[in-house]
Amino acid sequence: MTPREVTEEVFTAFGEGDVDRIMSSLHERVRIEFYGPEVIPYAGYFDGKAKCRSFFETVLTSVDIHQFDPEEFICEGDKVVVTGHLNLTARSTGRTIASDFVHVITVADEKWLLFRDFMNTANAEAAFR
């Protein structure tokens, strides 16, 4: 699979809430970097598949996904940059998280090695407060 195909597979699995399918596309040495304050339950750095599974499970149990639309895939070598829009509801408060996002992904051996998430973290923080 190309880096874009792997990324599309993870995004599809995420949208379907299928953590096992996501995990099959993650490298053994995977790292996730989700920037934001700790009030966001899934903010932080996650190293290795077990911690990354916890990340995805926490995201999927913390929010209701209304929109998760990748808009553009920019691919060069083992890097994929994805821009898009999301609209989520924080389950703990019922408040909306609406934001553009940029995901920067590095792929190795046809698996995600590094995933970095950039979005309007102030908007996410406010939704969880």
Backbone as XML, in Angstrom:
<?xml version="1.0"?>
<chain id="A" units="angstrom">
  <residue number="1" name="MET">
    <atom name="N" x="0.836" y="-1.195" z="0.000"/>
    <atom name="CA" x="0.000" y="0.000" z="0.000"/>
    <atom name="C" x="0.876" y="1.252" z="0.000"/>
  </residue>
  <residue number="2" name="THR">
    <atom name="N" x="0.440" y="2.262" z="-0.669"/>
    <atom name="CA" x="1.143" y="3.534" z="-0.656"/>
    <atom name="C" x="0.853" y="4.255" z="0.663"/>
  </residue>
  <residue number="3" name="PRO">
    <atom name="N" x="1.673" y="5.241" z="1.030"/>
    <atom name="CA" x="1.380" y="6.012" z="2.240"/>
    <atom name="C" x="-0.035" y="6.616" z="2.225"/>
  </residue>
  <residue number="4" name="ARG">
    <atom name="N" x="-0.473" y="7.086" z="1.068"/>
    <atom name="CA" x="-1.833" y="7.642" z="0.994"/>
    <atom name="C" x="-2.886" y="6.563" z="1.235"/>
  </residue>
  <residue number="5" name="GLU">
    <atom name="N" x="-2.702" y="5.392" z="0.644"/>
    <atom name="CA" x="-3.675" y="4.317" z="0.826"/>
    <atom name="C" x="-3.759" y="3.877" z="2.284"/>
  </residue>
  <residue number="6" name="VAL">
    <atom name="N" x="-2.614" y="3.782" z="2.943"/>
    <atom name="CA" x="-2.607" y="3.422" z="4.367"/>
    <atom name="C" x="-3.360" y="4.486" z="5.168"/>
  </residue>
  <residue number="7" name="THR">
    <atom name="N" x="-3.108" y="5.739" z="4.849"/>
    <atom name="CA" x="-3.767" y="6.841" z="5.556"/>
    <atom name="C" x="-5.267" y="6.821" z="5.316"/>
  </residue>
  <residue number="8" name="GLU">
    <atom name="N" x="-5.676" y="6.605" z="4.084"/>
    <atom name="CA" x="-7.109" y="6.525" z="3.793"/>
    <atom name="C" x="-7.755" y="5.360" z="4.544"/>
  </residue>
  <residue number="9" name="GLU">
    <atom name="N" x="-7.043" y="4.245" z="4.654"/>
    <atom name="CA" x="-7.553" y="3.083" z="5.390"/>
    <atom name="C" x="-7.755" y="3.424" z="6.869"/>
  </residue>
  <residue number="10" name="VAL">
    <atom name="N" x="-6.784" y="4.097" z="7.472"/>
    <atom name="CA" x="-6.922" y="4.479" z="8.883"/>
    <atom name="C" x="-8.080" y="5.456" z="9.054"/>
  </residue>
  <residue number="11" name="PHE">
    <atom name="N" x="-8.199" y="6.425" z="8.172"/>
    <atom name="CA" x="-9.281" y="7.404" z="8.281"/>
    <atom name="C" x="-10.645" y="6.730" z="8.147"/>
  </residue>
  <residue number="12" name="THR">
    <atom name="N" x="-10.772" y="5.798" z="7.221"/>
    <atom name="CA" x="-12.034" y="5.075" z="7.053"/>
    <atom name="C" x="-12.353" y="4.279" z="8.308"/>
  </residue>
  <residue number="13" name="ALA">
    <atom name="N" x="-11.368" y="3.562" z="8.830"/>
    <atom name="CA" x="-11.571" y="2.771" z="10.047"/>
    <atom name="C" x="-11.939" y="3.667" z="11.227"/>
  </residue>
  <residue number="14" name="PHE">
    <atom name="N" x="-11.297" y="4.831" z="11.325"/>
    <atom name="CA" x="-11.610" y="5.781" z="12.397"/>
    <atom name="C" x="-13.065" y="6.228" z="12.289"/>
  </residue>
  <residue number="15" name="GLY">
    <atom name="N" x="-13.473" y="6.616" z="11.091"/>
    <atom name="CA" x="-14.852" y="7.062" z="10.882"/>
    <atom name="C" x="-15.871" y="5.995" z="11.225"/>
  </residue>
  <residue number="16" name="GLU">
    <atom name="N" x="-15.477" y="4.729" z="11.093"/>
    <atom name="CA" x="-16.358" y="3.607" z="11.428"/>
    <atom name="C" x="-16.195" y="3.151" z="12.875"/>
  </residue>
  <residue number="17" name="GLY">
    <atom name="N" x="-15.264" y="3.788" z="13.605"/>
    <atom name="CA" x="-15.033" y="3.427" z="14.992"/>
    <atom name="C" x="-14.386" y="2.063" z="15.173"/>
  </residue>
  <residue number="18" name="ASP">
    <atom name="N" x="-13.639" y="1.610" z="14.168"/>
    <atom name="CA" x="-13.050" y="0.269" z="14.171"/>
    <atom name="C" x="-11.588" y="0.322" z="14.620"/>
  </residue>
  <residue number="19" name="VAL">
    <atom name="N" x="-11.368" y="0.259" z="15.938"/>
    <atom name="CA" x="-10.023" y="0.384" z="16.492"/>
    <atom name="C" x="-9.133" y="-0.783" z="16.063"/>
  </residue>
  <residue number="20" name="ASP">
    <atom name="N" x="-9.667" y="-1.983" z="15.992"/>
    <atom name="CA" x="-8.855" y="-3.126" z="15.570"/>
    <atom name="C" x="-8.309" y="-2.914" z="14.154"/>
  </residue>
  <residue number="21" name="ARG">
    <atom name="N" x="-9.136" y="-2.389" z="13.281"/>
    <atom name="CA" x="-8.695" y="-2.116" z="11.908"/>
    <atom name="C" x="-7.644" y="-1.010" z="11.880"/>
  </residue>
  <residue number="22" name="ILE">
    <atom name="N" x="-7.823" y="0.002" z="12.711"/>
    <atom name="CA" x="-6.817" y="1.064" z="12.811"/>
    <atom name="C" x="-5.487" y="0.450" z="13.235"/>
  </residue>
  <residue number="23" name="MET">
    <atom name="N" x="-5.535" y="-0.382" z="14.265"/>
    <atom name="CA" x="-4.313" y="-0.964" z="14.826"/>
    <atom name="C" x="-3.543" y="-1.785" z="13.792"/>
  </residue>
  <residue number="24" name="SER">
    <atom name="N" x="-4.238" y="-2.412" z="12.875"/>
    <atom name="CA" x="-3.550" y="-3.225" z="11.858"/>
    <atom name="C" x="-2.741" y="-2.358" z="10.898"/>
  </residue>
  <residue number="25" name="SER">
    <atom name="N" x="-2.982" y="-1.055" z="10.906"/>
    <atom name="CA" x="-2.252" y="-0.133" z="10.023"/>
    <atom name="C" x="-1.197" y="0.682" z="10.769"/>
  </residue>
  <residue number="26" name="LEU">
    <atom name="N" x="-0.923" y="0.328" z="12.032"/>
    <atom name="CA" x="0.068" y="1.055" z="12.821"/>
    <atom name="C" x="1.343" y="0.237" z="12.958"/>
  </residue>
  <residue number="27" name="HIS">
    <atom name="N" x="2.462" y="0.905" z="12.826"/>
    <atom name="CA" x="3.789" y="0.302" z="12.977"/>
    <atom name="C" x="4.003" y="-0.063" z="14.448"/>
  </residue>
  <residue number="28" name="GLU">
    <atom name="N" x="4.827" y="-1.046" z="14.717"/>
    <atom name="CA" x="5.123" y="-1.437" z="16.103"/>
    <atom name="C" x="5.703" y="-0.276" z="16.914"/>
  </residue>
  <residue number="29" name="ARG">
    <atom name="N" x="6.464" y="0.600" z="16.258"/>
    <atom name="CA" x="7.094" y="1.739" z="16.956"/>
    <atom name="C" x="6.315" y="3.037" z="16.749"/>
  </residue>
  <residue number="30" name="VAL">
    <atom name="N" x="5.030" y="2.949" z="16.529"/>
    <atom name="CA" x="4.201" y="4.115" z="16.231"/>
    <atom name="C" x="4.249" y="5.138" z="17.369"/>
  </residue>
  <residue number="31" name="ARG">
    <atom name="N" x="4.125" y="6.398" z="16.981"/>
    <atom name="CA" x="4.035" y="7.509" z="17.943"/>
    <atom name="C" x="2.919" y="8.429" z="17.484"/>
  </residue>
  <residue number="32" name="ILE">
    <atom name="N" x="2.085" y="8.843" z="18.425"/>
    <atom name="CA" x="1.031" y="9.818" z="18.162"/>
    <atom name="C" x="1.319" y="11.051" z="18.993"/>
  </residue>
  <residue number="33" name="GLU">
    <atom name="N" x="1.212" y="12.209" z="18.362"/>
    <atom name="CA" x="1.365" y="13.494" z="19.044"/>
    <atom name="C" x="0.098" y="14.293" z="18.805"/>
  </residue>
  <residue number="34" name="PHE">
    <atom name="N" x="-0.696" y="14.444" z="19.858"/>
    <atom name="CA" x="-1.919" y="15.229" z="19.783"/>
    <atom name="C" x="-1.741" y="16.402" z="20.726"/>
  </residue>
  <residue number="35" name="TYR">
    <atom name="N" x="-1.622" y="17.583" z="20.155"/>
    <atom name="CA" x="-1.273" y="18.773" z="20.925"/>
    <atom name="C" x="-2.489" y="19.384" z="21.595"/>
  </residue>
  <residue number="36" name="GLY">
    <atom name="N" x="-2.326" y="19.775" z="22.866"/>
    <atom name="CA" x="-3.386" y="20.440" z="23.587"/>
    <atom name="C" x="-3.256" y="20.210" z="25.076"/>
  </residue>
  <residue number="37" name="PRO">
    <atom name="N" x="-4.036" y="20.949" z="25.856"/>
    <atom name="CA" x="-3.979" y="20.812" z="27.314"/>
    <atom name="C" x="-4.643" y="19.518" z="27.766"/>
  </residue>
  <residue number="38" name="GLU">
    <atom name="N" x="-4.353" y="19.120" z="29.003"/>
    <atom name="CA" x="-4.828" y="17.827" z="29.481"/>
    <atom name="C" x="-6.332" y="17.769" z="29.720"/>
  </residue>
  <residue number="39" name="VAL">
    <atom name="N" x="-7.041" y="18.888" z="29.645"/>
    <atom name="CA" x="-8.502" y="18.835" z="29.739"/>
    <atom name="C" x="-9.073" y="18.065" z="28.544"/>
  </residue>
  <residue number="40" name="ILE">
    <atom name="N" x="-8.346" y="18.037" z="27.441"/>
    <atom name="CA" x="-8.729" y="17.217" z="26.285"/>
    <atom name="C" x="-8.276" y="15.796" z="26.626"/>
  </residue>
  <residue number="41" name="PRO">
    <atom name="N" x="-9.194" y="14.859" z="26.787"/>
    <atom name="CA" x="-8.833" y="13.544" z="27.325"/>
    <atom name="C" x="-7.832" y="12.754" z="26.490"/>
  </residue>
  <residue number="42" name="TYR">
    <atom name="N" x="-7.692" y="13.087" z="25.234"/>
    <atom name="CA" x="-6.779" y="12.344" z="24.361"/>
    <atom name="C" x="-5.575" y="13.173" z="23.935"/>
  </residue>
  <residue number="43" name="ALA">
    <atom name="N" x="-5.320" y="14.284" z="24.610"/>
    <atom name="CA" x="-4.139" y="15.094" z="24.304"/>
    <atom name="C" x="-2.902" y="14.447" z="24.913"/>
  </residue>
  <residue number="44" name="GLY">
    <atom name="N" x="-1.803" y="14.566" z="24.209"/>
    <atom name="CA" x="-0.548" y="14.055" z="24.741"/>
    <atom name="C" x="0.256" y="13.317" z="23.700"/>
  </residue>
  <residue number="45" name="TYR">
    <atom name="N" x="1.252" y="12.604" z="24.176"/>
    <atom name="CA" x="2.164" y="11.832" z="23.331"/>
    <atom name="C" x="1.974" y="10.359" z="23.682"/>
  </residue>
  <residue number="46" name="PHE">
    <atom name="N" x="1.865" y="9.539" z="22.669"/>
    <atom name="CA" x="1.582" y="8.115" z="22.851"/>
    <atom name="C" x="2.597" y="7.327" z="22.044"/>
  </residue>
  <residue number="47" name="ASP">
    <atom name="N" x="3.385" y="6.490" z="22.720"/>
    <atom name="CA" x="4.418" y="5.691" z="22.067"/>
    <atom name="C" x="4.079" y="4.213" z="22.153"/>
  </residue>
  <residue number="48" name="GLY">
    <atom name="N" x="4.146" y="3.531" z="21.022"/>
    <atom name="CA" x="3.877" y="2.104" z="20.963"/>
    <atom name="C" x="2.410" y="1.806" z="20.710"/>
  </residue>
  <residue number="49" name="LYS">
    <atom name="N" x="2.170" y="0.604" z="20.221"/>
    <atom name="CA" x="0.814" y="0.238" z="19.807"/>
    <atom name="C" x="-0.187" y="0.225" z="20.964"/>
  </residue>
  <residue number="50" name="ALA">
    <atom name="N" x="0.204" y="-0.242" z="22.130"/>
    <atom name="CA" x="-0.740" y="-0.315" z="23.248"/>
    <atom name="C" x="-1.224" y="1.081" z="23.648"/>
  </residue>
  <residue number="51" name="LYS">
    <atom name="N" x="-0.307" y="2.021" z="23.756"/>
    <atom name="CA" x="-0.705" y="3.391" z="24.129"/>
    <atom name="C" x="-1.481" y="4.062" z="23.009"/>
  </residue>
  <residue number="52" name="CYS">
    <atom name="N" x="-1.128" y="3.749" z="21.769"/>
    <atom name="CA" x="-1.861" y="4.329" z="20.638"/>
    <atom name="C" x="-3.267" y="3.746" z="20.546"/>
  </residue>
  <residue number="53" name="ARG">
    <atom name="N" x="-3.431" y="2.466" z="20.896"/>
    <atom name="CA" x="-4.779" y="1.892" z="20.972"/>
    <atom name="C" x="-5.600" y="2.669" z="21.999"/>
  </residue>
  <residue number="54" name="SER">
    <atom name="N" x="-4.998" y="2.940" z="23.141"/>
    <atom name="CA" x="-5.672" y="3.698" z="24.190"/>
    <atom name="C" x="-6.075" y="5.085" z="23.682"/>
  </residue>
  <residue number="55" name="PHE">
    <atom name="N" x="-5.195" y="5.725" z="22.911"/>
    <atom name="CA" x="-5.502" y="7.028" z="22.325"/>
    <atom name="C" x="-6.775" y="6.941" z="21.486"/>
  </residue>
  <residue number="56" name="PHE">
    <atom name="N" x="-6.812" y="6.021" z="20.531"/>
    <atom name="CA" x="-7.969" y="5.918" z="19.637"/>
    <atom name="C" x="-9.238" y="5.538" z="20.403"/>
  </residue>
  <residue number="57" name="GLU">
    <atom name="N" x="-9.122" y="4.636" z="21.363"/>
    <atom name="CA" x="-10.285" y="4.269" z="22.167"/>
    <atom name="C" x="-10.800" y="5.459" z="22.957"/>
  </residue>
  <residue number="58" name="THR">
    <atom name="N" x="-9.887" y="6.256" z="23.493"/>
    <atom name="CA" x="-10.285" y="7.446" z="24.255"/>
    <atom name="C" x="-10.963" y="8.469" z="23.359"/>
  </residue>
  <residue number="59" name="VAL">
    <atom name="N" x="-10.396" y="8.702" z="22.178"/>
    <atom name="CA" x="-11.039" y="9.644" z="21.249"/>
    <atom name="C" x="-12.463" y="9.179" z="20.965"/>
  </residue>
  <residue number="60" name="LEU">
    <atom name="N" x="-12.590" y="7.927" z="20.580"/>
    <atom name="CA" x="-13.897" y="7.418" z="20.135"/>
    <atom name="C" x="-14.923" y="7.317" z="21.258"/>
  </residue>
  <residue number="61" name="THR">
    <atom name="N" x="-14.487" y="7.243" z="22.519"/>
    <atom name="CA" x="-15.444" y="7.231" z="23.626"/>
    <atom name="C" x="-15.676" y="8.633" z="24.201"/>
  </residue>
  <residue number="62" name="SER">
    <atom name="N" x="-14.857" y="9.598" z="23.803"/>
    <atom name="CA" x="-14.964" y="10.965" z="24.336"/>
    <atom name="C" x="-15.803" y="11.891" z="23.476"/>
  </residue>
  <residue number="63" name="VAL">
    <atom name="N" x="-15.957" y="11.550" z="22.193"/>
    <atom name="CA" x="-16.655" y="12.446" z="21.274"/>
    <atom name="C" x="-17.644" y="11.668" z="20.403"/>
  </residue>
  <residue number="64" name="ASP">
    <atom name="N" x="-18.636" y="12.387" z="19.938"/>
    <atom name="CA" x="-19.507" y="11.894" z="18.872"/>
    <atom name="C" x="-19.048" y="12.584" z="17.601"/>
  </residue>
  <residue number="65" name="ILE">
    <atom name="N" x="-18.817" y="11.815" z="16.569"/>
    <atom name="CA" x="-18.316" y="12.344" z="15.302"/>
    <atom name="C" x="-19.504" y="12.663" z="14.393"/>
  </residue>
  <residue number="66" name="HIS">
    <atom name="N" x="-19.637" y="13.934" z="14.025"/>
    <atom name="CA" x="-20.677" y="14.349" z="13.086"/>
    <atom name="C" x="-20.081" y="14.585" z="11.702"/>
  </residue>
  <residue number="67" name="GLN">
    <atom name="N" x="-18.838" y="15.044" z="11.688"/>
    <atom name="CA" x="-18.139" y="15.307" z="10.434"/>
    <atom name="C" x="-16.655" y="15.057" z="10.659"/>
  </residue>
  <residue number="68" name="PHE">
    <atom name="N" x="-16.067" y="14.281" z="9.784"/>
    <atom name="CA" x="-14.623" y="14.091" z="9.753"/>
    <atom name="C" x="-14.265" y="13.934" z="8.290"/>
  </residue>
  <residue number="69" name="ASP">
    <atom name="N" x="-14.035" y="15.071" z="7.643"/>
    <atom name="CA" x="-13.862" y="15.088" z="6.195"/>
    <atom name="C" x="-12.472" y="15.520" z="5.790"/>
  </residue>
  <residue number="70" name="PRO">
    <atom name="N" x="-11.640" y="14.567" z="5.367"/>
    <atom name="CA" x="-10.368" y="14.958" z="4.758"/>
    <atom name="C" x="-10.663" y="15.702" z="3.456"/>
  </residue>
  <residue number="71" name="GLU">
    <atom name="N" x="-9.933" y="16.769" z="3.223"/>
    <atom name="CA" x="-10.162" y="17.584" z="2.033"/>
    <atom name="C" x="-9.060" y="17.384" z="1.000"/>
  </residue>
  <residue number="72" name="GLU">
    <atom name="N" x="-7.823" y="17.376" z="1.478"/>
    <atom name="CA" x="-6.683" y="17.294" z="0.556"/>
    <atom name="C" x="-5.613" y="16.388" z="1.149"/>
  </residue>
  <residue number="73" name="PHE">
    <atom name="N" x="-5.055" y="15.531" z="0.311"/>
    <atom name="CA" x="-3.933" y="14.675" z="0.686"/>
    <atom name="C" x="-2.715" y="15.161" z="-0.091"/>
  </residue>
  <residue number="74" name="ILE">
    <atom name="N" x="-1.688" y="15.553" z="0.618"/>
    <atom name="CA" x="-0.447" y="16.005" z="-0.002"/>
    <atom name="C" x="0.602" y="14.953" z="0.338"/>
  </residue>
  <residue number="75" name="CYS">
    <atom name="N" x="1.086" y="14.260" z="-0.676"/>
    <atom name="CA" x="1.967" y="13.119" z="-0.457"/>
    <atom name="C" x="3.324" y="13.361" z="-1.103"/>
  </residue>
  <residue number="76" name="GLU">
    <atom name="N" x="4.361" y="13.044" z="-0.330"/>
    <atom name="CA" x="5.717" y="13.101" z="-0.861"/>
    <atom name="C" x="6.550" y="12.058" z="-0.124"/>
  </residue>
  <residue number="77" name="GLY">
    <atom name="N" x="6.992" y="11.057" z="-0.850"/>
    <atom name="CA" x="7.777" y="9.993" z="-0.241"/>
    <atom name="C" x="6.978" y="9.280" z="0.834"/>
  </residue>
  <residue number="78" name="ASP">
    <atom name="N" x="7.549" y="9.212" z="2.027"/>
    <atom name="CA" x="6.881" y="8.517" z="3.130"/>
    <atom name="C" x="6.012" y="9.440" z="3.982"/>
  </residue>
  <residue number="79" name="LYS">
    <atom name="N" x="5.809" y="10.683" z="3.541"/>
    <atom name="CA" x="5.027" y="11.669" z="4.287"/>
    <atom name="C" x="3.674" y="11.907" z="3.618"/>
  </residue>
  <residue number="80" name="VAL">
    <atom name="N" x="2.655" y="12.066" z="4.455"/>
    <atom name="CA" x="1.321" y="12.432" z="3.990"/>
    <atom name="C" x="0.827" y="13.557" z="4.884"/>
  </residue>
  <residue number="81" name="VAL">
    <atom name="N" x="0.411" y="14.647" z="4.267"/>
    <atom name="CA" x="-0.210" y="15.751" z="4.992"/>
    <atom name="C" x="-1.665" y="15.794" z="4.545"/>
  </residue>
  <residue number="82" name="VAL">
    <atom name="N" x="-2.568" y="15.789" z="5.519"/>
    <atom name="CA" x="-3.991" y="15.785" z="5.214"/>
    <atom name="C" x="-4.623" y="17.016" z="5.846"/>
  </residue>
  <residue number="83" name="THR">
    <atom name="N" x="-5.353" y="17.763" z="5.046"/>
    <atom name="CA" x="-6.128" y="18.887" z="5.561"/>
    <atom name="C" x="-7.598" y="18.506" z="5.489"/>
  </residue>
  <residue number="84" name="GLY">
    <atom name="N" x="-8.391" y="19.087" z="6.385"/>
    <atom name="CA" x="-9.809" y="18.771" z="6.359"/>
    <atom name="C" x="-10.583" y="19.509" z="7.427"/>
  </residue>
  <residue number="85" name="HIS">
    <atom name="N" x="-11.796" y="19.049" z="7.642"/>
    <atom name="CA" x="-12.722" y="19.682" z="8.582"/>
    <atom name="C" x="-13.313" y="18.614" z="9.489"/>
  </residue>
  <residue number="86" name="LEU">
    <atom name="N" x="-13.566" y="19.014" z="10.736"/>
    <atom name="CA" x="-14.241" y="18.106" z="11.647"/>
    <atom name="C" x="-15.283" y="18.849" z="12.455"/>
  </residue>
  <residue number="87" name="ASN">
    <atom name="N" x="-16.266" y="18.103" z="12.882"/>
    <atom name="CA" x="-17.295" y="18.605" z="13.775"/>
    <atom name="C" x="-17.631" y="17.460" z="14.720"/>
  </residue>
  <residue number="88" name="LEU">
    <atom name="N" x="-17.346" y="17.673" z="15.988"/>
    <atom name="CA" x="-17.516" y="16.652" z="17.005"/>
    <atom name="C" x="-18.309" y="17.233" z="18.165"/>
  </residue>
  <residue number="89" name="THR">
    <atom name="N" x="-18.876" y="16.376" z="18.979"/>
    <atom name="CA" x="-19.485" y="16.799" z="20.234"/>
    <atom name="C" x="-18.742" y="16.112" z="21.370"/>
  </residue>
  <residue number="90" name="ALA">
    <atom name="N" x="-18.275" y="16.895" z="22.320"/>
    <atom name="CA" x="-17.650" y="16.331" z="23.517"/>
    <atom name="C" x="-18.757" y="15.692" z="24.349"/>
  </residue>
  <residue number="91" name="ARG">
    <atom name="N" x="-18.672" y="14.407" z="24.568"/>
    <atom name="CA" x="-19.732" y="13.693" z="25.298"/>
    <atom name="C" x="-19.870" y="14.168" z="26.740"/>
  </residue>
  <residue number="92" name="SER">
    <atom name="N" x="-18.766" y="14.567" z="27.360"/>
    <atom name="CA" x="-18.814" y="14.974" z="28.769"/>
    <atom name="C" x="-19.548" y="16.284" z="28.991"/>
  </residue>
  <residue number="93" name="THR">
    <atom name="N" x="-19.613" y="17.142" z="27.980"/>
    <atom name="CA" x="-20.238" y="18.452" z="28.152"/>
    <atom name="C" x="-21.369" y="18.725" z="27.165"/>
  </residue>
  <residue number="94" name="GLY">
    <atom name="N" x="-21.383" y="18.008" z="26.048"/>
    <atom name="CA" x="-22.363" y="18.279" z="24.994"/>
    <atom name="C" x="-21.991" y="19.458" z="24.115"/>
  </residue>
  <residue number="95" name="ARG">
    <atom name="N" x="-20.794" y="19.996" z="24.304"/>
    <atom name="CA" x="-20.353" y="21.146" z="23.515"/>
    <atom name="C" x="-19.682" y="20.701" z="22.215"/>
  </residue>
  <residue number="96" name="THR">
    <atom name="N" x="-19.735" y="21.587" z="21.234"/>
    <atom name="CA" x="-19.238" y="21.293" z="19.893"/>
    <atom name="C" x="-17.760" y="21.618" z="19.738"/>
  </residue>
  <residue number="97" name="ILE">
    <atom name="N" x="-17.088" y="20.762" z="19.000"/>
    <atom name="CA" x="-15.720" y="21.017" z="18.541"/>
    <atom name="C" x="-15.811" y="21.071" z="17.018"/>
  </residue>
  <residue number="98" name="ALA">
    <atom name="N" x="-15.680" y="22.261" z="16.464"/>
    <atom name="CA" x="-15.683" y="22.427" z="15.017"/>
    <atom name="C" x="-14.364" y="23.084" z="14.641"/>
  </residue>
  <residue number="99" name="SER">
    <atom name="N" x="-13.649" y="22.482" z="13.711"/>
    <atom name="CA" x="-12.318" y="22.988" z="13.394"/>
    <atom name="C" x="-11.841" y="22.458" z="12.053"/>
  </residue>
  <residue number="100" name="ASP">
    <atom name="N" x="-10.951" y="23.205" z="11.449"/>
    <atom name="CA" x="-10.135" y="22.650" z="10.380"/>
    <atom name="C" x="-9.055" y="21.824" z="11.066"/>
  </residue>
  <residue number="101" name="PHE">
    <atom name="N" x="-8.460" y="20.882" z="10.340"/>
    <atom name="CA" x="-7.353" y="20.126" z="10.899"/>
    <atom name="C" x="-6.277" y="19.915" z="9.854"/>
  </residue>
  <residue number="102" name="VAL">
    <atom name="N" x="-5.088" y="19.673" z="10.359"/>
    <atom name="CA" x="-3.963" y="19.237" z="9.541"/>
    <atom name="C" x="-3.359" y="18.042" z="10.266"/>
  </residue>
  <residue number="103" name="HIS">
    <atom name="N" x="-3.238" y="16.931" z="9.563"/>
    <atom name="CA" x="-2.572" y="15.750" z="10.102"/>
    <atom name="C" x="-1.303" y="15.530" z="9.301"/>
  </residue>
  <residue number="104" name="VAL">
    <atom name="N" x="-0.213" y="15.320" z="10.000"/>
    <atom name="CA" x="1.079" y="15.057" z="9.366"/>
    <atom name="C" x="1.467" y="13.635" z="9.756"/>
  </residue>
  <residue number="105" name="ILE">
    <atom name="N" x="1.615" y="12.788" z="8.757"/>
    <atom name="CA" x="1.814" y="11.366" z="8.979"/>
    <atom name="C" x="3.091" y="10.909" z="8.287"/>
  </residue>
  <residue number="106" name="THR">
    <atom name="N" x="3.855" y="10.079" z="8.982"/>
    <atom name="CA" x="5.017" y="9.416" z="8.394"/>
    <atom name="C" x="4.708" y="7.928" z="8.350"/>
  </residue>
  <residue number="107" name="VAL">
    <atom name="N" x="4.952" y="7.320" z="7.206"/>
    <atom name="CA" x="4.671" y="5.901" z="6.997"/>
    <atom name="C" x="5.987" y="5.156" z="6.815"/>
  </residue>
  <residue number="108" name="ALA">
    <atom name="N" x="6.084" y="3.976" z="7.439"/>
    <atom name="CA" x="7.237" y="3.089" z="7.260"/>
    <atom name="C" x="6.710" y="1.662" z="7.148"/>
  </residue>
  <residue number="109" name="ASP">
    <atom name="N" x="7.220" y="0.913" z="6.203"/>
    <atom name="CA" x="6.798" y="-0.481" z="6.023"/>
    <atom name="C" x="5.285" y="-0.603" z="5.856"/>
  </residue>
  <residue number="110" name="GLU">
    <atom name="N" x="4.699" y="0.361" z="5.143"/>
    <atom name="CA" x="3.261" y="0.384" z="4.851"/>
    <atom name="C" x="2.392" y="0.506" z="6.107"/>
  </residue>
  <residue number="111" name="LYS">
    <atom name="N" x="2.949" y="1.140" z="7.154"/>
    <atom name="CA" x="2.225" y="1.346" z="8.410"/>
    <atom name="C" x="2.524" y="2.752" z="8.926"/>
  </residue>
  <residue number="112" name="TRP">
    <atom name="N" x="1.581" y="3.305" z="9.694"/>
    <atom name="CA" x="1.824" y="4.610" z="10.308"/>
    <atom name="C" x="2.917" y="4.490" z="11.348"/>
  </residue>
  <residue number="113" name="LEU">
    <atom name="N" x="3.944" y="5.315" z="11.208"/>
    <atom name="CA" x="5.030" y="5.379" z="12.182"/>
    <atom name="C" x="4.866" y="6.591" z="13.097"/>
  </residue>
  <residue number="114" name="LEU">
    <atom name="N" x="4.412" y="7.706" z="12.524"/>
    <atom name="CA" x="4.237" y="8.944" z="13.291"/>
    <atom name="C" x="2.981" y="9.647" z="12.808"/>
  </residue>
  <residue number="115" name="PHE">
    <atom name="N" x="2.155" y="10.056" z="13.770"/>
    <atom name="CA" x="0.938" y="10.805" z="13.473"/>
    <atom name="C" x="0.923" y="12.037" z="14.356"/>
  </residue>
  <residue number="116" name="ARG">
    <atom name="N" x="0.862" y="13.218" z="13.715"/>
    <atom name="CA" x="0.786" y="14.481" z="14.452"/>
    <atom name="C" x="-0.491" y="15.202" z="14.047"/>
  </residue>
  <residue number="117" name="ASP">
    <atom name="N" x="-1.229" y="15.689" z="15.041"/>
    <atom name="CA" x="-2.521" y="16.323" z="14.812"/>
    <atom name="C" x="-2.438" y="17.808" z="15.154"/>
  </residue>
  <residue number="118" name="PHE">
    <atom name="N" x="-2.891" y="18.622" z="14.234"/>
    <atom name="CA" x="-2.963" y="20.070" z="14.447"/>
    <atom name="C" x="-4.393" y="20.503" z="14.151"/>
  </residue>
  <residue number="119" name="MET">
    <atom name="N" x="-4.994" y="21.185" z="15.099"/>
    <atom name="CA" x="-6.353" y="21.699" z="14.925"/>
    <atom name="C" x="-6.511" y="22.907" z="15.836"/>
  </residue>
  <residue number="120" name="ASN">
    <atom name="N" x="-7.701" y="23.436" z="15.912"/>
    <atom name="CA" x="-7.973" y="24.549" z="16.808"/>
    <atom name="C" x="-8.126" y="23.991" z="18.223"/>
  </residue>
  <residue number="121" name="THR">
    <atom name="N" x="-7.011" y="23.865" z="18.915"/>
    <atom name="CA" x="-7.036" y="23.241" z="20.242"/>
    <atom name="C" x="-7.791" y="24.106" z="21.259"/>
  </residue>
  <residue number="122" name="ALA">
    <atom name="N" x="-7.830" y="25.413" z="21.065"/>
    <atom name="CA" x="-8.601" y="26.272" z="21.969"/>
    <atom name="C" x="-10.080" y="25.910" z="21.871"/>
  </residue>
  <residue number="123" name="ASN">
    <atom name="N" x="-10.540" y="25.591" z="20.681"/>
    <atom name="CA" x="-11.931" y="25.197" z="20.482"/>
    <atom name="C" x="-12.204" y="23.853" z="21.171"/>
  </residue>
  <residue number="124" name="ALA">
    <atom name="N" x="-11.283" y="22.915" z="21.024"/>
    <atom name="CA" x="-11.430" y="21.604" z="21.688"/>
    <atom name="C" x="-11.383" y="21.765" z="23.205"/>
  </residue>
  <residue number="125" name="GLU">
    <atom name="N" x="-10.465" y="22.578" z="23.686"/>
    <atom name="CA" x="-10.354" y="22.813" z="25.127"/>
    <atom name="C" x="-11.659" y="23.373" z="25.673"/>
  </residue>
  <residue number="126" name="ALA">
    <atom name="N" x="-12.227" y="24.364" z="24.995"/>
    <atom name="CA" x="-13.478" y="24.966" z="25.461"/>
    <atom name="C" x="-14.615" y="23.945" z="25.477"/>
  </residue>
  <residue number="127" name="ALA">
    <atom name="N" x="-14.618" y="23.033" z="24.533"/>
    <atom name="CA" x="-15.698" y="22.039" z="24.474"/>
    <atom name="C" x="-15.635" y="21.061" z="25.644"/>
  </residue>
  <residue number="128" name="PHE">
    <atom name="N" x="-14.438" y="20.799" z="26.155"/>
    <atom name="CA" x="-14.300" y="19.850" z="27.261"/>
    <atom name="C" x="-14.349" y="20.507" z="28.635"/>
  </residue>
  <residue number="129" name="ARG">
    <atom name="N" x="-14.369" y="21.835" z="28.707"/>
    <atom name="CA" x="-14.431" y="22.533" z="30.015"/>
    <atom name="C" x="-15.864" y="22.674" z="30.483"/>
  </residue>
</chain>
